[in-house]
Amino acid sequence: MSRRRMLAASSAGIASLALSSCARGSMSRPAPADVVSVFNDNPTWSPGFLSAGRELRPLSGFRLAPRAVPNVSNYQQIVRMSAQTDSTADLLKWWNGYRLRDIARAGILADVTDAWDEAARRGWSDDTALRETFSHEGRQYGVPLYKSYYVVFHSRSVFERLGVEVPTTWQQLLDVVDTAHAKGITPISSGGATTWESSIWFQQLVNGLDHRFYLDLTAGKASYTDDVCRRAMALWSDLYRRGAFSSPDVSVTDVPGQFAQGRTAMCLYGSWNTGAFLDAGVKDADLGAFLLPAPPGGNRSVLVESGVLAVSAQAHKRDAALAVARAWLDPAVQKAWTGFLRDTSADPGVVPNVGTVRQIAAQVRREKPTQAIRYWEASPPVLIEGNVQDLSAFMIDPTPAKATRTLANMQHRADKEWKVWTS
């Protein structure tokens, strides 16, 4: 038995109880006549789905009924198990890149290539690079649920107190770090000692040094022990040496409050977190964001995270779900959805009336940085999840010696997991 099948078998017992409960409950029953169900892992998004659904109704004939499982691991297990039965939702929230390919090649999702063609024809999305991350064997298996950029959030009031400007070069960034550290303010809040967030600075530094190399690395065509990765780890280690970062076990949920209290200056994170800062009491006028300056010898680039709105292959209302997918990127729908999220859209013409988000969108339009898929989705899931653990360990001991061992471990895992993925 292959490892892939063994993993699926081992998860079946864990998920079966949840699935049987789900099948009897509200998660998987057919929706009413003019409604399609949306299965997701974020209960706080329900008002946004309902708002978007009101705009979808005149366009597609259907509105949305969100059904959420708040635990990500349980959610993924239920999606995989319910796909083998008639107890699946119509629409599914998922991740793009290799995580999408993983379930697309298992026959869990329906082909929505027509929805992308419709969006391109109407000018709702002309991003061919993004489209590729929703693909498997030349067909698309989801449309962008959102499109977020990894940016440096900063407190304008803290910058003013420090007497510093938004940095446009790496040296200027280091100057801000040194000034904040000298004044007893945390320069950069950065957690990840136990989470996927440990990949944030690694992905940014590698892609910022060499965008082409990042693409090759995540496609299994380059090595984690190559020079670019070593330079990225050296830059990361130097930032730690300067006292740039918070404790690595800081929780991202605490960072907005630290901004509101003036205790930290910056945080590199997905633009989807804008709302968390505003909800924590940070004024829109005080919350800024900018693209991280390119490291020495590098290029202007940005990492992109895009959730997936996919149609289940076994959907109760497959035709209705496909109609919703075709209408999802309509500007009216996106205005309602991004207005709720307070984030950017895959449709570049739609930007919510939030100062920070408008600033991000304007800088991306003006500078046209190279864009790359977030590390979490950029390679086979088992490879990424193991490497994230190694990066988390590095954050606890960010020394040059630890960096060398970390990269060696990551490449050893890459050699093994790429063979599994292609087998």
BELZI-V478402 format. One record per backbone hydrogen bond with DSSP energy under -1.0 kcal/mol. NH is the residue of the N-H (numbers start at 1). CO is the residue of the C=O. Records with the same first field share a line. If there is no record, write none. Layout:
NH: CO + CO
This chain:
6: 2
7: 3
8: 4
9: 5
10: 6
11: 7
15: 11
16: 12
19: 15
20: 16
21: 17
22: 18
23: 19
24: 20
25: 21
28: 22
35: 32
36: 63
38: 65
39: 91
40: 67
45: 42
46: 43
49: 45
50: 46
51: 47
52: 48
53: 49
54: 50
56: 52
57: 53
60: 56
61: 57
63: 34
65: 36
67: 38
69: 40
75: 71
76: 72
77: 73
78: 74
79: 75
80: 76
81: 77
82: 78
83: 79
84: 81
85: 82
91: 37
92: 310
93: 39
94: 308
97: 133
98: 377
99: 96
101: 97
102: 98
104: 100
105: 101
107: 104
108: 103
110: 311
112: 140
116: 112
117: 113
118: 114
119: 115
120: 116
121: 117
122: 118
124: 119
128: 126
131: 127
132: 128
134: 131
135: 132
136: 139
139: 136
141: 134
143: 309
145: 307
148: 305
150: 303
151: 269
152: 290
153: 267
154: 288
155: 265
156: 286
159: 155
160: 156
161: 157
162: 158
163: 159
164: 159
173: 169
174: 170
175: 171
176: 172
177: 173
178: 174
179: 175
180: 176
181: 177
182: 178
183: 179
184: 181
185: 180
186: 263
188: 244
189: 266
193: 248
198: 195
199: 196
200: 197
203: 199
204: 200
205: 201
206: 202
207: 203
208: 204
209: 205
210: 206
214: 210
215: 211
216: 212
217: 213
218: 214
220: 217
221: 216
226: 223
230: 226
231: 227
232: 228
233: 229
234: 230
235: 231
236: 232
237: 233
238: 234
239: 235
240: 236
241: 237
242: 238
243: 240
244: 239
246: 188
250: 247
254: 251
258: 254
259: 255
260: 256
261: 257
262: 259
263: 258
265: 186
266: 187
267: 153
269: 151
271: 149
273: 270
274: 271
277: 273
278: 274
279: 275
280: 276
281: 278
282: 277
286: 283
287: 283
288: 154
290: 152
298: 295
299: 208
302: 370
304: 372
305: 148
308: 94
309: 143
310: 92
312: 90
313: 108
315: 312
321: 317
322: 318
323: 319
324: 320
325: 321
326: 322
327: 323
328: 324
330: 327
334: 330
335: 331
336: 332
337: 333
338: 334
339: 335
340: 336
341: 337
342: 338
350: 347
354: 352
358: 354
359: 355
360: 356
361: 357
362: 358
363: 359
364: 360
365: 361
366: 362
367: 363
368: 364
370: 300
372: 302
374: 304
377: 374
378: 375
384: 380
385: 381
386: 382
387: 383
388: 384
389: 385
390: 386
391: 387
392: 388
393: 389
394: 390
395: 391
397: 393
399: 397
403: 399
404: 400
405: 401
406: 402
407: 403
408: 404
409: 405
410: 406
411: 407
412: 408
413: 409
414: 410
415: 411
416: 412
417: 413
418: 414
420: 416
421: 417
422: 418
